[in-house]
């Protein structure tokens, strides 16, 4: 009986792959499948820069450059450098440290949700990600979009920039989501998922847990003391 059950499950999985269906479970919900098909149909009309022959193919270098401005390694590396460079400016260092923690949280949540949903990227660019071991072939939710939304919300609400200088961050946030879609790196639903995730992260986690200047200063003092202890050995 157990062998028959395992055999039927394997047949079901094989048949699902042939029909392009997800494995048995909550992903087989008819409403979700209908939304997925609609999302794919609408997204295909937006894939205008997937290759040099595409209508916006001549814009691919600029779109790739724009996409990289939201890369996690660029942000983490830049924040670490700025925290070191402005180590004597306590208010600005506090702001940077909170942004660093927020982006760390975002990376963790995106990884968990991608592992749970396991939605593969659009077929037009899937091979680009499969050939790169450092890139994820899963697209929902969009980590680039959630990161851009999170940064934009933090800058708008917590920075002391003149309001006019906050506008570029909002425009950049929208541009990142659009460029990923134009290049066929993700579906519309992936971008919307990233926007919702970034918004929820900010309002439900970042705002309530925003660290004060005293808390951040205490952390860096501990770090300095530990470093001094290691150097003394």
C-alpha positions, -999 to +999 in steps of 0.1 A: +000+000+000+028+024+009+046+017-024+014+023-043+009+056-025+044+067-032+040+057-068+008+077-072+025+108-057+054+105-081+030+102-110+011+133-097+043+153-095+054+142-130+021+151-145+022+185-127+055+193-143+042+184-177+012+207-173+033+235-157+015+231-124+031+235-089+035+205-066+004+194-047-005+217-018-017+253-013-001+265-045-027+244-064-055+267-052-076+276-083-077+313-074-039+314-070-034+296-103-057+320-121-039+350-106-006+335-116-016+331-152-030+366-154+002+379-139+023+361-164+001+373-194+003+410-183+040+408-174+049+394-209+036+427-224+061+446-202+092+426-212+105+452-235+143+450-228+150+413-225+175+412-254+192+435-279+164+428-304+137+439-280+120+473-285+140+488-256+171+466-262+193+496-267+185+507-231+197+474-215+231+488-203+214+518-186+188+495-170+214+471-158+233+500-141+201+512-125+193+477-113+228+474-096+221+505-076+198+484-054+221+454-051+225+442-015+263+440-016+265+476-028+243+488+001+259+467+028+294+476+017+285+513+014+268+514+048+298+498+065+322+522+049+300+553+058+296+541+094+334+539+097+340+572+078+314+591+099+322+574+132+325+607+150+291+619+138+268+601+162+234+612+148+244+602+112+260+570+124+228+561+142+208+566+111+232+545+090+232+517+116+194+516+116+193+514+078+219+485+080+197+466+105+166+472+084+183+459+052+196+428+071+160+420+082+148+425+046+174+401+032+163+374+058+126+378+052+130+378+014+150+346+016+124+329+038+095+340+015+113+329-017+120+295-002+084+291+008+068+304-025+095+291-048+083+310-079+107+307-107+117+337-128+103+344-162+115+321-189+131+349-210+158+354-184+158+322-164+190+309-181+209+340-170+202+331-133+207+294-137+242+300-151+252+322-121+256+303-088+255+336-069+221+346-082+187+332-071+164+318-097+134+325-075+115+358-081+088+362-055+089+386-037+114+409-054+142+416-030+155+445-051+121+462-050+115+456-013+150+470-005+143+501-026+109+507-010+124+502+025+153+526+019+129+552+003+105+551+033+134+554+058+149+584+040+115+601+036+105+597+073+138+596+092+164+616+073+169+653+078+172+660+041+154+689+026+120+676+012+131+682-024+162+660-019+140+631-007+122+630-041+151+613-060+149+584-035+112+579-043+118+581-080+147+557-077+125+532-058+099+532-086+126+530-113+142+499-098+109+481-098+102+491-134+137+483-148+135+447-133+102+443-151+113+457-184+143+433-185+121+403-177+138+396-144+105+393-126+068+394-130+044+422-121+033+402-090+069+399-078+073+437-079+040+442-061+050+416-035+083+435-030+065+468-025+040+453+000+069+436+019+090+467+021+060+487+033+051+462+060+087+458+071+090+495+076+057+502+095+055+469+115+092+464+124+115+492+115+095+521+130+087+503+164+123+491+167+142+522+156+172+524+178+181+556+196+215+574+195+222+561+230+215+525+221+237+526+190+264+544+209+264+517+235+267+490+209+297+507+192+314+512+226+311+475+233+325+468+199+354+492+205+362+476+239+361+441+224+384+452+196+408+467+221+408+435+242+417+414+212+445+437+202+459+436+237+464+398+233 
